[in-house]
Amino acid sequence: MTMPEIEILGAGVFGLAIAYACLRKGARVRVLEKRRVAAGSSGGVVGALAPHTPDNWNEKKQFQFDSLIAAQDFWSDVDALSGVRSGYGRNGRLMAIADDRQLELARARVESARHNWKGLAEWQVIPVSEAGPFAPVSPTGYVVHETLSARMSPRGACTSLAGAVRALGGEIVEGTTRDMTRGQGADATILCTGYEGLEELSRELGAPIGKGIKGQGLLLAHDAHDMPQLFADGRHIIPHANATVAIGSTTENEWDDPVSVDDQLDAIHEHAVEICPVLHGAKVLQRWAGVRPRGRRRAPILDRHPLRENVYIANGGFKIGFGMAVKVAQVMADLVIDGKADIPASFTLAANMG
C-alpha cells in the first residue's frame, strides 16, 4: 500500500511530534514553518510537564496521564535518533500547601492517585523538612510530593524532534512564504499553527474557537538539576539539566506586543525567590515572552477541519502542550493515516464551539 504524503504547517512541538509519529507509521512527511523551528510558544524556557490533580478524574486527565507515562520512552527514542538532548527528566514535583483546607484536600488525593495513576506514579504529603534543599516555603509545614511530573528544555526538545524527523527522511522547510492557513498538494494537511491559527479558524468558522494568551518567563543560573520542580502560589520553578532554573509564568489575556517583557516578569522573579530562597542572587540568563494558543475548553483541539477536505487541526496546547504532545502525536497520526483515533469528545471542534 502506498503511504500518504502528509503536509504539516507549523514546526512547534505539536507539528514536529505529529510529523515524527506519522513517519514512524511509514508516511511521507513535509513540515512547513514560516519562521524557524520552535519560533512560537514552543520556544519558551519553562518546560514543565506537570499533571492535573488526580481527583475528579475525566477523559482529559486520562489523556494527559497516558501521555506523561509514555513520555520517557518517547523522548529517549527521539534523542537517540537525533543525537540531541531534549532535557527530559521525570524528577517529580513539590507543591507548597497553603492552609489547613488545602492540606486536607492534598491528603484526600493520596487515594485518588493510587486509584487513577495505577501505581505508575505516587502522590504523597510529607513534612517540608523531608523534602530536600530545594523545597519551597510552605505555610503549613507540609508539601505534596508527586512523582509523575517531568521537565524538559522546550527548545532542546523541538531541536531534537526536528533532528529525528530529518533522520527518518522527513523534510522541514523553515522560512517558507507559503500560505500557512491551508495546504497545497499533499494527500493530507495538518494545521499546527499556534494562536494565529486559532484566530484564523475562529474567523473562518464564525465562532470564538480559541485565542492567544501571553506568558513571560525567565531562566536563572543555578544548578539544581536532580531536584524536583516546584509549584507554589501559581508559579512553576523548574530545575533543568544544564545548571539552570526556569521560572514562569504570567497569564496575560490582553497584550500589545507578543514578545516584550516587562515589570510583570520582575514580580514573578521576586516572588520565586520568596518561595525558594536558595535562588537569591542567581544570575538572570534570559527573559522570554511568547503567546500560547488556548482553546475555549483549555484542552487541545484535535479534529478534522469541518470545511476543508483532507485538512486536520492540532492546536490549543496552551500550558500543557509539551505534556500532551506524545499522546497528541499518536492519535493524530492514527486519525490521518488510519482514519480513526481515540480522541476525547472534549477535544473536538464541536466542543469548542458550543
PLY file of the C-alpha trace (Angstrom):
ply
format ascii 1.0
element vertex 354
property float x
property float y
property float z
element edge 353
property int vertex1
property int vertex2
end_header
0.00 0.00 0.00
1.30 3.46 -0.90
1.53 5.60 2.22
0.12 9.13 2.10
2.09 12.31 1.75
1.34 14.48 4.76
1.98 18.20 4.98
2.22 19.76 8.43
2.01 23.52 8.83
3.89 24.70 11.91
7.13 23.46 13.50
6.25 23.77 17.17
6.07 20.78 19.47
2.69 19.58 18.14
3.70 19.83 14.48
7.07 18.16 14.99
5.77 15.40 17.26
2.98 14.58 14.80
5.49 14.56 11.95
7.64 12.09 13.89
4.66 9.82 14.67
3.49 9.86 11.03
6.97 8.97 9.81
7.09 6.09 12.29
3.91 4.78 10.66
5.55 4.93 7.24
4.08 8.14 5.82
5.94 10.72 3.76
6.07 13.98 5.68
6.89 17.60 4.97
6.80 20.28 7.69
6.46 23.92 6.66
7.33 26.74 9.07
7.15 30.44 8.22
9.85 31.38 10.74
12.01 28.68 12.32
11.65 25.56 14.44
10.17 26.45 17.86
9.76 30.11 16.89
6.48 30.48 18.80
5.43 29.42 22.27
7.26 26.09 21.84
10.50 28.05 22.11
9.92 29.10 25.71
12.09 28.50 28.75
9.90 26.86 31.41
9.38 23.24 30.25
7.06 21.93 32.98
5.36 18.62 32.17
3.00 18.57 35.15
-0.27 16.65 35.59
-3.62 17.87 36.76
-4.68 16.71 40.22
-5.61 13.01 40.44
-9.15 13.53 41.75
-12.33 14.27 39.76
-10.97 12.04 37.01
-12.08 12.69 33.42
-11.07 11.98 29.82
-8.75 14.98 29.65
-6.84 13.87 32.75
-6.63 10.29 31.43
-5.27 11.52 28.08
-2.67 13.67 29.85
-1.72 10.79 32.17
-1.22 8.41 29.25
0.97 10.99 27.54
3.11 11.66 30.61
3.64 7.94 31.23
4.69 7.37 27.60
6.99 10.41 27.56
10.15 8.81 28.91
10.41 6.17 26.18
9.29 8.65 23.52
11.93 11.26 24.31
14.62 8.65 24.83
13.96 7.32 21.32
13.81 10.81 19.79
17.08 11.88 21.45
18.84 8.69 20.38
17.76 9.20 16.78
18.62 12.89 16.60
21.75 12.91 18.75
20.36 16.00 20.53
19.29 16.20 24.17
15.71 17.21 24.82
16.48 17.77 28.51
13.71 15.37 29.52
13.79 14.14 33.11
11.00 12.76 35.29
12.13 14.24 38.60
8.72 14.81 40.14
7.28 17.91 41.77
6.95 19.52 45.20
3.90 21.70 45.84
3.51 24.03 48.80
0.31 23.62 50.85
-1.08 26.99 51.84
-3.59 26.25 54.62
-5.41 23.54 56.58
-8.15 23.19 53.97
-5.59 22.59 51.23
-3.77 20.15 53.50
-6.93 18.11 54.00
-7.59 18.11 50.25
-4.00 17.09 49.46
-4.26 14.13 51.83
-7.54 13.04 50.26
-5.84 12.97 46.87
-3.39 10.29 48.01
-6.07 7.63 47.47
-7.24 9.24 44.21
-3.70 8.99 42.84
-3.37 5.41 44.00
-6.51 4.54 42.05
-6.17 6.69 38.93
-2.40 6.61 38.50
-2.45 2.82 38.85
0.82 2.54 40.75
2.80 4.17 37.93
3.32 7.36 39.96
2.69 8.50 43.54
1.13 11.47 45.32
2.33 11.89 48.91
2.02 14.53 51.62
5.27 14.97 53.54
6.78 17.45 56.02
8.73 20.17 54.24
11.72 19.18 56.40
11.86 15.90 54.46
11.62 17.50 51.01
15.29 18.35 50.50
17.28 21.55 50.00
15.23 22.79 47.03
11.90 22.65 48.85
9.50 25.60 48.65
8.45 27.68 51.63
5.14 26.20 52.81
2.87 27.93 55.37
1.55 24.62 56.75
4.96 22.97 57.01
3.83 20.28 54.54
4.24 19.77 50.80
2.83 17.44 48.18
5.47 15.26 46.56
4.24 13.65 43.36
6.39 11.59 41.02
4.53 11.98 37.71
5.83 15.43 36.74
8.77 15.82 34.39
10.75 18.65 32.86
12.42 19.33 29.57
14.08 22.09 27.61
11.38 23.33 25.21
13.86 24.43 22.55
16.04 21.39 23.09
13.00 19.13 22.71
11.94 20.79 19.46
15.50 20.68 18.12
15.71 17.00 18.99
12.35 16.30 17.33
13.41 18.18 14.21
16.59 16.08 14.05
14.60 12.88 14.47
12.14 13.91 11.74
15.00 14.55 9.32
16.74 11.32 10.33
13.59 9.41 9.36
13.50 11.07 5.95
11.06 13.88 6.72
11.50 17.34 5.27
11.38 20.56 7.30
11.22 23.84 5.41
11.87 26.92 7.52
11.22 30.49 6.41
8.55 29.47 3.91
6.48 32.15 2.24
3.63 29.72 1.63
0.11 30.46 2.84
0.07 28.90 6.33
-3.71 28.70 6.54
-4.26 25.93 4.00
-2.43 23.02 2.45
-1.26 22.66 -1.13
-0.80 19.40 -2.94
-0.41 16.80 -0.19
-2.78 13.91 0.49
-3.50 15.38 3.92
-2.66 18.64 5.68
-2.43 19.17 9.45
-2.66 22.71 10.78
-0.44 23.17 13.87
-0.23 26.93 13.59
-0.47 28.19 17.17
-2.51 31.12 18.37
-2.52 32.75 14.93
-4.09 29.59 13.56
-6.78 29.66 16.26
-7.59 33.25 15.38
-7.82 32.37 11.67
-10.01 29.34 12.44
-12.32 31.49 14.58
-12.76 33.92 11.69
-13.32 31.13 9.18
-15.94 29.33 11.27
-17.56 32.45 12.67
-17.14 31.29 16.27
-14.58 32.00 19.01
-12.63 28.74 18.88
-9.65 29.96 20.88
-7.21 32.79 21.43
-3.63 33.64 22.32
-2.61 34.06 25.96
0.72 35.75 26.52
3.19 34.37 29.03
6.53 35.61 30.35
9.27 33.54 31.97
12.95 33.69 32.82
15.98 31.49 33.17
18.45 31.66 36.08
21.95 30.27 36.54
21.55 27.77 39.39
22.47 24.09 39.49
19.65 22.01 40.99
19.20 19.61 38.09
18.41 16.48 40.14
15.81 18.21 42.30
12.02 18.05 41.79
10.33 21.03 40.20
8.36 23.34 42.49
4.85 24.73 42.28
3.63 27.35 44.75
1.27 30.33 44.53
0.68 29.60 40.84
4.39 29.71 39.95
6.49 26.99 38.33
10.15 26.73 39.32
11.88 24.15 37.14
15.46 22.87 37.61
16.98 21.90 34.26
19.82 19.52 33.48
22.15 22.27 32.23
22.60 24.03 35.61
19.73 26.44 35.06
16.38 27.03 36.75
13.35 28.32 34.85
10.59 30.40 36.41
7.17 31.08 34.93
4.83 32.34 34.01
2.39 35.17 33.59
-1.08 34.64 32.12
-1.99 37.73 30.09
-5.32 37.81 28.28
-4.70 41.32 26.98
-1.40 42.31 25.40
0.04 44.55 22.70
3.49 43.11 21.94
3.71 39.31 21.87
7.45 39.13 22.65
8.14 42.05 25.02
8.96 41.55 28.71
8.02 43.99 31.44
7.69 44.53 35.20
5.28 41.59 35.49
8.28 39.34 34.94
10.24 41.19 37.62
7.39 40.49 40.04
7.45 36.79 39.17
11.20 36.68 39.77
10.88 38.32 43.18
8.04 36.01 44.14
10.02 32.92 43.11
12.92 33.92 45.33
10.49 34.28 48.26
9.15 30.79 47.51
12.61 29.27 47.02
15.23 31.35 48.88
18.19 29.33 47.51
17.64 31.24 44.24
18.56 34.55 45.86
21.34 36.20 43.86
21.20 33.72 40.94
22.14 35.43 37.68
19.37 36.03 35.15
20.40 34.37 31.88
17.32 35.01 29.77
13.98 36.79 29.87
11.37 35.42 27.46
7.83 36.19 26.34
5.52 34.50 23.86
1.88 33.79 23.11
0.39 30.37 23.82
-2.65 29.01 21.93
-5.61 28.26 24.19
-8.83 26.64 23.05
-12.12 27.58 24.68
-12.09 24.41 26.81
-8.41 24.75 27.78
-7.66 21.43 26.12
-6.03 20.53 22.80
-8.21 20.80 19.70
-7.73 17.65 17.61
-10.13 17.18 14.74
-10.88 17.20 11.03
-11.44 20.63 9.53
-15.21 20.94 9.02
-14.97 22.96 5.81
-11.93 21.53 4.03
-11.41 18.03 2.74
-8.30 16.17 3.99
-7.35 19.02 6.33
-6.91 18.43 10.06
-6.32 20.61 13.12
-3.97 20.04 16.08
-3.77 23.16 18.20
-4.51 24.65 21.62
-1.68 23.18 23.70
-1.60 26.26 25.97
0.30 25.44 29.19
0.10 21.64 28.81
1.26 21.25 25.22
4.59 19.55 25.93
2.99 17.19 28.43
0.25 16.27 25.94
2.43 16.16 22.82
3.29 12.45 22.93
-0.34 11.32 23.01
-1.42 14.09 20.61
1.13 12.83 18.09
-0.12 9.26 18.40
-3.82 9.99 17.96
-3.32 12.49 15.13
-1.17 10.01 13.20
-3.89 7.39 13.74
-6.61 9.79 12.60
-4.85 10.99 9.46
-3.32 7.69 8.33
-5.82 5.11 9.64
-8.95 7.25 9.53
-9.85 6.77 13.19
-8.44 7.57 16.60
-9.43 7.54 20.26
-9.76 11.31 20.76
-11.75 12.66 23.73
-15.02 14.33 22.76
-13.97 17.45 24.67
-11.01 17.86 22.26
-13.22 18.24 19.18
-14.06 21.46 17.35
-17.74 20.98 18.19
-16.94 21.00 21.90
-15.03 24.25 21.50
-17.78 25.92 19.50
-20.68 25.14 21.83
0 1
1 2
2 3
3 4
4 5
5 6
6 7
7 8
8 9
9 10
10 11
11 12
12 13
13 14
14 15
15 16
16 17
17 18
18 19
19 20
20 21
21 22
22 23
23 24
24 25
25 26
26 27
27 28
28 29
29 30
30 31
31 32
32 33
33 34
34 35
35 36
36 37
37 38
38 39
39 40
40 41
41 42
42 43
43 44
44 45
45 46
46 47
47 48
48 49
49 50
50 51
51 52
52 53
53 54
54 55
55 56
56 57
57 58
58 59
59 60
60 61
61 62
62 63
63 64
64 65
65 66
66 67
67 68
68 69
69 70
70 71
71 72
72 73
73 74
74 75
75 76
76 77
77 78
78 79
79 80
80 81
81 82
82 83
83 84
84 85
85 86
86 87
87 88
88 89
89 90
90 91
91 92
92 93
93 94
94 95
95 96
96 97
97 98
98 99
99 100
100 101
101 102
102 103
103 104
104 105
105 106
106 107
107 108
108 109
109 110
110 111
111 112
112 113
113 114
114 115
115 116
116 117
117 118
118 119
119 120
120 121
121 122
122 123
123 124
124 125
125 126
126 127
127 128
128 129
129 130
130 131
131 132
132 133
133 134
134 135
135 136
136 137
137 138
138 139
139 140
140 141
141 142
142 143
143 144
144 145
145 146
146 147
147 148
148 149
149 150
150 151
151 152
152 153
153 154
154 155
155 156
156 157
157 158
158 159
159 160
160 161
161 162
162 163
163 164
164 165
165 166
166 167
167 168
168 169
169 170
170 171
171 172
172 173
173 174
174 175
175 176
176 177
177 178
178 179
179 180
180 181
181 182
182 183
183 184
184 185
185 186
186 187
187 188
188 189
189 190
190 191
191 192
192 193
193 194
194 195
195 196
196 197
197 198
198 199
199 200
200 201
201 202
202 203
203 204
204 205
205 206
206 207
207 208
208 209
209 210
210 211
211 212
212 213
213 214
214 215
215 216
216 217
217 218
218 219
219 220
220 221
221 222
222 223
223 224
224 225
225 226
226 227
227 228
228 229
229 230
230 231
231 232
232 233
233 234
234 235
235 236
236 237
237 238
238 239
239 240
240 241
241 242
242 243
243 244
244 245
245 246
246 247
247 248
248 249
249 250
250 251
251 252
252 253
253 254
254 255
255 256
256 257
257 258
258 259
259 260
260 261
261 262
262 263
263 264
264 265
265 266
266 267
267 268
268 269
269 270
270 271
271 272
272 273
273 274
274 275
275 276
276 277
277 278
278 279
279 280
280 281
281 282
282 283
283 284
284 285
285 286
286 287
287 288
288 289
289 290
290 291
291 292
292 293
293 294
294 295
295 296
296 297
297 298
298 299
299 300
300 301
301 302
302 303
303 304
304 305
305 306
306 307
307 308
308 309
309 310
310 311
311 312
312 313
313 314
314 315
315 316
316 317
317 318
318 319
319 320
320 321
321 322
322 323
323 324
324 325
325 326
326 327
327 328
328 329
329 330
330 331
331 332
332 333
333 334
334 335
335 336
336 337
337 338
338 339
339 340
340 341
341 342
342 343
343 344
344 345
345 346
346 347
347 348
348 349
349 350
350 351
351 352
352 353
